[in-house]
Amino acid sequence: MRKEAKQSKEKIIQSFISLLKNKPYDQITITEICQKAHVSRQTFYSHYQNKDVIFSDLYLNMLNELCIPKMTNINYFYSDEFFKTMIDSFDKWSDLYLTLKQWDVLNYLTKNNIDLIAQIIVDKTNDPYIRSYPNYFINYIYEPLTSICLNWVLNGKQESKEELFKIIKHFQMVHK
């Protein structure tokens, strides 16, 4: 992607997030996003079919920094590195999570991207069970950790990232 196109796309994403802080998702228009991002509708539509696709793009960006490059090794999902990266990701994107929760669209983001995660897992792993049952794998590995990190954000990140990591590790040990 050209540098200019990448910058336009980033401006659209940041404008969308900014608008979400003050306005419910269903009341945000493409026109408002374009005005705030200082891009034309044509530029918007060259990147996104509609505002729903921005959610998918945001989530894919979060997944890319979190785990997509390392999904070929399933052991990564059990590693300290994955847990710490997950905590860091929720810390980095906490404003977005809080905004989505405020407008009751957090479930929309999660629900609509389970299939995306499942497809990525199927494409990246050779494990026959995970390839056959990716949604079960997501439920078993990814969702509990996501719930813990999300609750941490929603409760104001009262524990440090290091303390949250220790809590998760303890739960992992108890669960075995």
Disulfide bonds with the S-S distance in Angstrom:
none
